[in-house]
Structure formats: structure tokens, C-alpha cells
């Protein structure tokens, strides 16, 4: 059964639901399909621990969980293992397939985990899903090409007193402008020439860490622990970072103001001073209607 075709919207084929320069859009799903082949207990336990710490809970039993932009499906799997009723969706049909593969491996035939294909920019599709106790969209919405619209759409899927979990790239000013240009260039290059951008970026991002470990006589320590915990090669992770276009950013204060005007209050946050995502867990205290 082709889940991408049988379980929901084909929003990725509707031009009205694609924002940004689609000719340079990075296909995350191809990497996620390769990634799930090697997923084992290490990254699964890491994902479970991440969710528990983010929400300050031990279990999600009795909760509904929406994974908006499920990617590999790893965090959908973690939420299901923690007891939630899970709905996963992604824009990329290969991400949908990756999520389906994890479900078939760990929860075959489970009626409490549904997987669909659709766009977070498709309001009609989202309304069909309903509302949830927990809406989780981690490192996703800044790749839609219309980040603020996507953020507004996911807030509408959260129940009263429900939780919203998001991670959005930090605005580094000029550095973010430079990274955006690099990402766009990478995606516009022919596949055989993308190493011209990828390898300098890898040296920039991982070079200092590898050099430090080498000096300390443990040349593979960080590389090995990263791979064991996350289940992904750092090189593939760098490829996702360099290729991740569309690419938008926001300052923490902009995000907090945006959420507070929609009756969300921060319960947990990790803020970055440089590269990476600002992370937020928020609670919707009451539903009084979105204000402009």
C-alpha cells in the first residue's frame, strides 16, 4: 500500500501550497529513508528522553500527539512508545514512507498511529486532522518557505491547555543571510558538483571539534557519540543543514511575542547565540481567538 497516496492530502502538488523558490527546494525525505534503515534503540531512547524532558512528563498515556513534519518518523515513534495516540504527516512523500517504515517495524497495524501526506500550509488539510493535546514541529517550519504562516497554522491545532513544541533557526543577522545564499547555491548546483559547497561547510562546522578531539588523543570521541546517540552520521547531518532550503530564521523575542499574542506561554526554552535552533515548549492557556 502506498501510504502517501492512500492516507491523505497530496498538498505537495498544489502550487498554492508551495512557498519560496521551489526550484531550489531540498528533498529531506531521501536522507530520512536512508536514515531509518539503521535506526536502533540508541536514537529511539534519545528521542523519548528528549520528549519527556521537553514536556516534563514521564508518559504521554491518554494524550493525542500531532507530529507536523514527521521527517524520519523517529519522534512519532517515541511519542507512540510513550503512550500517545499519534498522527504524523509530512510534505515530502519519502518522509511519509520513512515514517511508515518505522511504524511497520515497531507498531505494525496499530490503529493509534496514523500517517498522512500533507502540507502545513494547507489550512483545509489541517482542519481535517482536528486538534491535539501536543503539537510537535521540530526544526521543520523554517523550511516551508512561509514560516510565519506555518507557525500560525500549527497554533490552531493545539487544544486549550495543550502543548506546542517548536524549534526554529536562530536569526544570526548577516551570518544567516550568508547561510541562506550557500543553501540556495547548493541546491541549484548539479548533484555531482555539490561537494564544492558541502566539504567547506563540513570543515567549518565539524573541523574545530575534530581537531580538539585529535589533540586530546580521542580523534573519534565526539563523532562516535553523536552517531550512537542520534543514529545519524555527522556528514549526513551537515548535508541536511547545507541543503536545507527554503531557509528562514527568527529572533527569540519575535517568536515569544508571536506566541503570546495567540495565548501561548513559554514553559521551557533553550536559546542559541549562534547557529542552531531556538527551542520552545509552550502551553495554550485559553483560546480567545488569534489577534493580529
Buried (B, 14 or more C-beta within 10 A) or exposed (E): EEBBEEBBBBBBEEEEBBBBEEEBBBEBBBBBBBBBEEBEEBBBEBBBEBBBEBBEBEEBEEBBBBBBBBBBBBBBBBBBBBBBBBBBBBBBBBBBBBBBBBBEEBBEEEEEBBBBBBBBBBBEBBEEBEBBBBBBBBBBBBBBBBBBBBBBBBBBBBBEEBBBBBBBBBBBEEEBEEBBEBBBBBBBBEEEEBEEBBEEBBEEBBEEBBEEBEEEEEBEBBBEEBBEEBBBBBBBBBBBBBBBBBBBBBBBEBBBEBBEEBBBEBBBEEBBEEBBBBBBBBBBEEBEEEEE
